Structures are given as structure tokens and as C-alpha cells.
Amino acid sequence: MAPPSSALAPVSPLPFAPEQQGRYFLGAGNPARLAPDHPADMVLGTSHLVDTVLSEQNPLPEGEQVTYLTARLHEYLPHLAQVLADAPTPGAGPATHQRLRAIDRARAQAGAEIVADPLGVRIQLVRLAQVGQEVLSLLLGDGDVDGAPAGFSSRLVHESVKVTREWRIPGTYPHPESLVMVTAALTDSIRGMCSCITGLLSHPERDGAAHTGVRGAAVAAIEATRADPGCGLVSATAHAVCLASCAQPLLEYIERTHQDSR
């Protein structure tokens, strides 16, 4: 059972974009803000934050913006999850299961400590936004996000793969917090992408060599997520790099297939 809204801590003001009714803006200095005390404000403001992080038209924010956005999403996610928990339920079945899973994911992500390492916190920011997008999608009745199941975000995969490239340099090892964050992000992403690929391959027209080849890549990727990362930083880093190598071709296939279908 969801805890009552009164059990949640009060929130600090949330920035709004200038196009949102022209009343609020996200500025670098002293931005105008609104402390949302209504579910509609919570949804509107969180949607702006999620778009800022996940929009493929914009690069991922850098520096202090990453810290700021991470803190805001970290703070607001449990409240957004509560809005979803308080919303009328559609009854038993997959929709209810999806809703409960999204609520649990939002609370778990918001309950985790904010990573101190600059590389790790970038991945954490994208994961927070991804879960926020999932909850928003269910609240607004949009169904699955971008046609993909929970656990999949192209930006999350791109950022995780980019981070692991630095770890391929001999003698270079990650901050332990970043390693844990990236490994979890890639593991979840691979599982989500494999579910997405299963759906894509169910179409009869996708039976050529290119489509058949991705089946083997998906099986290998799932096996990689189940592999023992071993003990120690060297072994765990190699495991994360292996996951990144498995994730990249899956994402390329999904993006190419979606592009071809437009």
C-alpha cells in the first residue's frame, strides 16, 4: 500500500520553462520558481526537467547543471510516484503491474545516495530522468515510453557507453560509485533493449540476415548481464566494458529499425 502523501518530505521550489504559460523560467542566476502543491504543477515541472535531460535535440547538461538537475529529480521523484499511486487504478492486469513497477523504480532511484563522482552522477541523472519519464507516461496515459519497455533509454545507453570508453585505457580505473552506477544502468538497458528487440522481430517482414544476426547479439548480451563480475576493481571494470560492448549493437539496431519504419 502506498504511504500517505503526508509521509513525504516537503519539496523545494521547482523551475519551469519559459514556454510553460510564460510564468516561470530556469535561469543561471536567480530563477523564478514555484513550489508545486498540486499534482498538475508536479507533472508540469517534472516534465520540463525530464525533457531537459532526455531530449535528443539537446546535449546532456554539464557541470553545475548536472548537480542541480540531479538534486531536483532526486527530490521530486517520490512525490511524482505518490501522484501516480494516488491516481485511480485501472484494475488488475498488466497495466496495474506496470504502474506498481514504475512506482517502485521511482522510489528506489530517489532513495539512493547522489553519487559524488562527476561521471557517475551524469549516469544517475539520466536514470532519474528515465524513471521520471516512465511515471509521467503512465500518469498521462501515453503507454510505454518511446515504444520501449522500462529500463531502456537511448541517452542512458549512449552516456554509459561513452563513460566506459575511458576505462578501456590501460591503467585507467573508474570511481567505485561510477562503476556500480554504470554497471546497473547497462544491465537494465540491455534487458530493456532485448525486450524491445523481441517485439521488433515479431513482425514477419523482419526475417532477413540483419535481423537474424541481432538475435545472437541479444542472447550474448543477456548472458553477459548474468556473468559474474568477479572480485576487485579490475575484474568489475572489465565486466562493465563488456556490457557496453554488448549494448552498443543492440541500440544501433533499435535506432536503425525505428528510423527505417518512419
VOPAGU-2260 file (C-alpha; in pm, 1 decimal, decimal comma):
REM VOPAGU-2260
SITE   aa  ch    i         X         Y         Z
SITE  MET   A    0       0,0       0,0       0,0
SITE  ALA   A    1     131,0     342,4     -90,1
SITE  PRO   A    2     220,4     566,5     205,2
SITE  PRO   A    3       5,2     874,5     253,4
SITE  SER   A    4     121,7    1192,6      86,9
SITE  SER   A    5     174,1    1347,4     430,4
SITE  ALA   A    6     459,2    1097,9     488,8
SITE  LEU   A    7     666,9    1266,7     220,0
SITE  ALA   A    8     905,4    1548,1     298,8
SITE  PRO   A    9     815,5    1894,9     172,3
SITE  VAL   A   10     978,3    1988,9    -155,9
SITE  SER   A   11    1183,5    2288,4    -254,6
SITE  PRO   A   12    1082,0    2512,5    -545,8
SITE  LEU   A   13    1088,7    2365,4    -895,7
SITE  PRO   A   14    1195,4    2563,0   -1206,0
SITE  PHE   A   15     964,8    2598,5   -1504,1
SITE  ALA   A   16    1047,5    2664,1   -1867,1
SITE  PRO   A   17     959,3    2998,8   -2026,6
SITE  GLU   A   18     718,0    2840,2   -2274,4
SITE  GLN   A   19     511,1    2692,9   -1991,5
SITE  GLN   A   20     244,9    2963,6   -1966,4
SITE  GLY   A   21     519,2    3226,5   -1971,2
SITE  ARG   A   22     526,8    3246,7   -1592,9
SITE  TYR   A   23     844,9    3066,1   -1486,3
SITE  PHE   A   24    1196,2    3024,2   -1616,4
SITE  LEU   A   25    1510,7    2823,3   -1545,9
SITE  GLY   A   26    1789,4    3077,8   -1519,8
SITE  ALA   A   27    2155,4    3057,8   -1428,8
SITE  GLY   A   28    2135,5    3325,4   -1163,7
SITE  ASN   A   29    1823,6    3362,7    -954,8
SITE  PRO   A   30    1546,9    3177,2   -1141,2
SITE  ALA   A   31    1182,5    3233,9   -1065,2
SITE  ARG   A   32    1039,1    2919,3    -911,4
SITE  LEU   A   33     714,6    2768,8    -793,3
SITE  ALA   A   34     680,3    2523,2    -506,2
SITE  PRO   A   35     417,4    2287,1    -651,4
SITE  ASP   A   36     141,3    2199,5    -407,6
SITE  HIS   A   37     -82,9    2049,5    -674,6
SITE  PRO   A   38     -35,3    1730,6    -883,6
SITE  ALA   A   39     -69,5    1927,8   -1208,8
SITE  ASP   A   40     222,1    2152,0   -1109,4
SITE  MET   A   41     427,5    1847,1   -1013,4
SITE  VAL   A   42     365,7    1683,0   -1350,2
SITE  LEU   A   43     432,2    2000,7   -1549,4
SITE  GLY   A   44     754,0    2088,0   -1373,0
SITE  THR   A   45     894,6    1735,5   -1367,7
SITE  SER   A   46     813,4    1702,1   -1736,9
SITE  HIS   A   47    1030,7    2006,0   -1806,4
SITE  LEU   A   48    1319,4    1858,4   -1607,8
SITE  VAL   A   49    1288,6    1524,0   -1784,3
SITE  ASP   A   50    1285,5    1692,6   -2126,5
SITE  THR   A   51    1594,2    1893,0   -2033,4
SITE  VAL   A   52    1783,9    1572,1   -1959,3
SITE  LEU   A   53    1648,6    1326,4   -2217,2
SITE  SER   A   54    1577,3    1536,5   -2524,6
SITE  GLU   A   55    1795,2    1407,0   -2809,0
SITE  GLN   A   56    1788,2    1756,4   -2960,1
SITE  ASN   A   57    1995,9    1892,0   -2671,3
SITE  PRO   A   58    2328,8    1776,1   -2527,6
SITE  LEU   A   59    2328,9    1646,3   -2174,3
SITE  PRO   A   60    2380,6    1937,5   -1931,1
SITE  GLU   A   61    2728,2    1981,8   -1786,3
SITE  GLY   A   62    2889,1    2085,5   -1459,0
SITE  GLU   A   63    2670,3    2254,2   -1200,7
SITE  GLN   A   64    2360,1    2197,1   -1412,2
SITE  VAL   A   65    2406,8    1820,7   -1368,8
SITE  THR   A   66    2429,8    1859,2    -991,8
SITE  TYR   A   67    2126,6    2086,8    -982,1
SITE  LEU   A   68    1905,5    1871,4   -1204,5
SITE  THR   A   69    2006,3    1553,9   -1021,6
SITE  ALA   A   70    1914,3    1706,3    -686,8
SITE  ARG   A   71    1576,8    1827,9    -815,5
SITE  LEU   A   72    1479,5    1497,3    -976,3
SITE  HIS   A   73    1608,8    1306,7    -673,0
SITE  GLU   A   74    1384,6    1521,7    -455,0
SITE  TYR   A   75    1075,1    1521,9    -674,7
SITE  LEU   A   76    1056,8    1159,7    -790,4
SITE  PRO   A   77     898,0    1020,6    -471,2
SITE  HIS   A   78     631,8    1291,7    -487,4
SITE  LEU   A   79     563,5    1214,6    -853,8
SITE  ALA   A   80     540,7     845,4    -762,8
SITE  GLN   A   81     288,4     936,8    -494,0
SITE  VAL   A   82      76,7    1123,8    -750,4
SITE  LEU   A   83      71,9     806,3    -960,2
SITE  ALA   A   84      -6,5     592,0    -655,8
SITE  ASP   A   85    -298,7     820,2    -563,4
SITE  ALA   A   86    -439,1     820,2    -917,8
SITE  PRO   A   87    -736,5     589,0    -991,3
SITE  THR   A   88    -615,2     237,4   -1070,1
SITE  PRO   A   89    -720,9      71,6   -1396,0
SITE  GLY   A   90    -790,3    -258,3   -1217,3
SITE  ALA   A   91    -594,9    -582,9   -1216,3
SITE  GLY   A   92    -370,2    -690,0   -1502,1
SITE  PRO   A   93     -50,8    -578,9   -1682,2
SITE  ALA   A   94    -136,2    -207,7   -1654,0
SITE  THR   A   95    -150,7    -230,8   -1274,8
SITE  HIS   A   96     173,0    -430,1   -1265,9
SITE  GLN   A   97     344,3    -170,5   -1484,8
SITE  ARG   A   98     223,7     107,1   -1257,3
SITE  LEU   A   99     346,4     -63,2    -939,8
SITE  ARG   A  100     681,2    -135,3   -1103,3
SITE  ALA   A  101     719,4     229,3   -1204,3
SITE  ILE   A  102     634,9     347,0    -852,5
SITE  ASP   A  103     887,6     106,2    -700,6
SITE  ARG   A  104    1156,4     211,2    -950,2
SITE  ALA   A  105    1096,0     580,1    -881,1
SITE  ARG   A  106    1119,4     535,4    -506,0
SITE  ALA   A  107    1429,4     316,9    -535,8
SITE  GLN   A  108    1611,3     568,9    -756,0
SITE  ALA   A  109    1512,1     859,0    -533,4
SITE  GLY   A  110    1617,8     664,8    -224,5
SITE  ALA   A  111    1973,5     611,4    -349,8
SITE  GLU   A  112    2251,2     846,1    -243,3
SITE  ILE   A  113    2358,5    1103,1    -500,8
SITE  VAL   A  114    2690,5     992,9    -648,3
SITE  ALA   A  115    2983,9    1222,3    -574,7
SITE  ASP   A  116    3189,6    1131,2    -883,0
SITE  PRO   A  117    3123,0    1364,6   -1182,9
SITE  LEU   A  118    3099,8    1077,2   -1432,5
SITE  GLY   A  119    2873,5     868,0   -1212,7
SITE  VAL   A  120    2634,7    1149,8   -1135,6
SITE  ARG   A  121    2575,8    1205,0   -1509,8
SITE  ILE   A  122    2454,9     846,1   -1539,4
SITE  GLN   A  123    2248,3     885,8   -1224,3
SITE  LEU   A  124    2085,2    1198,1   -1366,8
SITE  VAL   A  125    1980,2    1015,5   -1683,8
SITE  ARG   A  126    1845,7     720,8   -1483,0
SITE  LEU   A  127    1640,3     954,3   -1263,2
SITE  ALA   A  128    1500,6    1128,4   -1571,6
SITE  GLN   A  129    1428,3     794,5   -1737,9
SITE  VAL   A  130    1224,1     673,9   -1440,0
SITE  GLY   A  131    1052,0    1011,9   -1420,4
SITE  GLN   A  132     959,7     980,5   -1787,8
SITE  GLU   A  133     813,9     634,9   -1723,9
SITE  VAL   A  134     596,5     763,0   -1437,9
SITE  LEU   A  135     485,3    1064,9   -1642,8
SITE  SER   A  136     395,1     837,4   -1933,1
SITE  LEU   A  137     168,3     631,6   -1709,3
SITE  LEU   A  138      13,4     940,2   -1549,9
SITE  LEU   A  139     -61,8    1096,4   -1886,9
SITE  GLY   A  140    -183,2     772,2   -2042,0
SITE  ASP   A  141      89,9     758,9   -2307,2
SITE  GLY   A  142     171,1     391,8   -2251,7
SITE  ASP   A  143     528,2     270,0   -2293,3
SITE  VAL   A  144     791,7     538,3   -2335,8
SITE  ASP   A  145     915,7     566,1   -2696,4
SITE  GLY   A  146     768,6     223,0   -2765,1
SITE  ALA   A  147    1024,8      61,6   -2536,0
SITE  PRO   A  148     979,6    -111,6   -2202,0
SITE  ALA   A  149    1102,8      18,7   -1867,1
SITE  GLY   A  150    1481,0       8,4   -1836,4
SITE  PHE   A  151    1559,3     141,0   -2183,7
SITE  SER   A  152    1666,4     491,9   -2276,1
SITE  SER   A  153    1888,5     564,2   -2575,6
SITE  ARG   A  154    2054,7     852,5   -2393,9
SITE  LEU   A  155    2129,7     629,4   -2094,9
SITE  VAL   A  156    2297,7     373,5   -2320,0
SITE  HIS   A  157    2492,5     637,7   -2513,7
SITE  GLU   A  158    2617,9     802,6   -2193,2
SITE  SER   A  159    2707,9     471,4   -2027,3
SITE  VAL   A  160    2899,8     350,3   -2332,6
SITE  LYS   A  161    3080,6     685,4   -2355,0
SITE  VAL   A  162    3187,8     663,0   -1991,7
SITE  THR   A  163    3329,8     311,2   -2034,1
SITE  ARG   A  164    3549,3     423,0   -2325,0
SITE  GLU   A  165    3777,1     599,9   -2076,2
SITE  TRP   A  166    3807,0     278,1   -1877,4
SITE  ARG   A  167    3949,1      90,4   -2176,7
SITE  ILE   A  168    4274,8     284,6   -2146,9
SITE  PRO   A  169    4534,6      61,5   -1971,8
SITE  GLY   A  170    4586,3     162,5   -1612,5
SITE  THR   A  171    4265,1     370,1   -1602,2
SITE  TYR   A  172    4004,0     262,9   -1349,6
SITE  PRO   A  173    3671,6     418,9   -1250,7
SITE  HIS   A  174    3549,2     561,9    -925,7
SITE  PRO   A  175    3373,2     270,5    -746,7
SITE  GLU   A  176    3042,9     461,3    -727,2
SITE  SER   A  177    3053,1     532,8   -1100,0
SITE  LEU   A  178    3133,5     170,0   -1174,0
SITE  VAL   A  179    2830,9      50,0    -976,7
SITE  MET   A  180    2605,8     310,8   -1141,1
SITE  VAL   A  181    2720,2     234,6   -1497,1
SITE  THR   A  182    2704,3    -142,9   -1448,8
SITE  ALA   A  183    2347,7    -121,1   -1318,8
SITE  ALA   A  184    2245,8     116,6   -1599,2
SITE  LEU   A  185    2388,1    -109,7   -1869,9
SITE  THR   A  186    2238,5    -423,4   -1717,0
SITE  ASP   A  187    1890,4    -269,0   -1703,3
SITE  SER   A  188    1930,9    -119,5   -2050,3
SITE  ILE   A  189    2035,9    -448,0   -2209,0
SITE  ARG   A  190    1734,4    -624,3   -2062,2
SITE  GLY   A  191    1504,4    -347,9   -2180,9
SITE  MET   A  192    1656,6    -341,0   -2528,5
SITE  CYS   A  193    1632,1    -719,1   -2562,3
SITE  SER   A  194    1262,1    -699,8   -2476,6
SITE  CYS   A  195    1222,7    -423,4   -2734,6
SITE  ILE   A  196    1410,3    -629,3   -2997,2
SITE  THR   A  197    1188,0    -930,1   -2927,1
SITE  GLY   A  198     888,7    -713,3   -3011,1
SITE  LEU   A  199    1053,2    -572,7   -3324,7
SITE  LEU   A  200    1146,0    -919,1   -3452,2
SITE  SER   A  201     788,9   -1043,0   -3410,0
SITE  HIS   A  202     697,0    -862,3   -3734,0
SITE  PRO   A  203     707,9   -1102,9   -4032,0
SITE  GLU   A  204     893,4    -857,9   -4256,2
SITE  ARG   A  205    1193,7    -861,5   -4021,7
SITE  ASP   A  206    1340,1   -1200,5   -4108,0
SITE  GLY   A  207    1647,9   -1107,6   -4313,5
SITE  ALA   A  208    2011,2   -1167,2   -4222,9
SITE  ALA   A  209    2047,8    -833,3   -4045,0
SITE  HIS   A  210    1750,6    -907,1   -3825,1
SITE  THR   A  211    1857,9   -1265,7   -3762,5
SITE  GLY   A  212    2204,1   -1152,7   -3656,4
SITE  VAL   A  213    2070,6    -931,3   -3381,9
SITE  ARG   A  214    1908,3   -1233,9   -3217,1
SITE  GLY   A  215    2251,5   -1376,0   -3146,1
SITE  ALA   A  216    2374,5   -1039,0   -3022,0
SITE  ALA   A  217    2077,7   -1017,2   -2784,7
SITE  VAL   A  218    2139,9   -1366,3   -2646,3
SITE  ALA   A  219    2508,3   -1285,7   -2592,6
SITE  ALA   A  220    2416,8    -957,9   -2421,1
SITE  ILE   A  221    2177,0   -1128,2   -2180,4
SITE  GLU   A  222    2443,2   -1385,9   -2098,1
SITE  ALA   A  223    2685,2   -1101,7   -2026,7
SITE  THR   A  224    2443,5    -949,8   -1773,9
SITE  ARG   A  225    2433,1   -1284,3   -1594,3
SITE  ALA   A  226    2811,3   -1324,8   -1582,9
SITE  ASP   A  227    2994,9   -1297,0   -1253,0
SITE  PRO   A  228    3178,6    -961,9   -1245,6
SITE  GLY   A  229    3437,0   -1120,4   -1018,9
SITE  CYS   A  230    3615,2    -961,7    -725,3
SITE  GLY   A  231    3817,0    -645,3    -738,9
SITE  LEU   A  232    3814,9    -327,3    -939,9
SITE  VAL   A  233    3997,3    -468,1   -1243,6
SITE  SER   A  234    3752,9    -753,8   -1294,7
SITE  ALA   A  235    3444,9    -537,8   -1230,4
SITE  THR   A  236    3568,9    -274,2   -1474,2
SITE  ALA   A  237    3623,9    -537,5   -1744,4
SITE  HIS   A  238    3269,5    -660,6   -1684,4
SITE  ALA   A  239    3124,7    -310,6   -1731,7
SITE  VAL   A  240    3327,4    -260,6   -2051,7
SITE  CYS   A  241    3196,3    -594,8   -2180,6
SITE  LEU   A  242    2837,3    -486,1   -2107,8
SITE  ALA   A  243    2896,4    -163,8   -2301,3
SITE  SER   A  244    3029,6    -360,1   -2598,4
SITE  CYS   A  245    2716,6    -577,5   -2591,5
SITE  ALA   A  246    2477,9    -284,5   -2550,5
SITE  GLN   A  247    2601,9     -71,4   -2840,3
SITE  PRO   A  248    2499,3    -300,6   -3132,7
SITE  LEU   A  249    2157,9    -357,0   -2975,1
SITE  LEU   A  250    2095,8      17,5   -2955,0
SITE  GLU   A  251    2220,3      69,2   -3311,3
SITE  TYR   A  252    1976,9    -196,5   -3436,9
SITE  ILE   A  253    1681,5     -44,7   -3249,2
SITE  GLU   A  254    1757,9     308,3   -3367,2
SITE  ARG   A  255    1808,2     194,1   -3727,0
SITE  THR   A  256    1486,4      -9,4   -3725,4
SITE  HIS   A  257    1285,1     278,4   -3580,7
SITE  GLN   A  258    1436,8     515,6   -3836,2
SITE  ASP   A  259    1354,0     279,9   -4125,3
SITE  SER   A  260     994,0     245,9   -4009,1
SITE  ARG   A  261     926,2     621,7   -4025,2
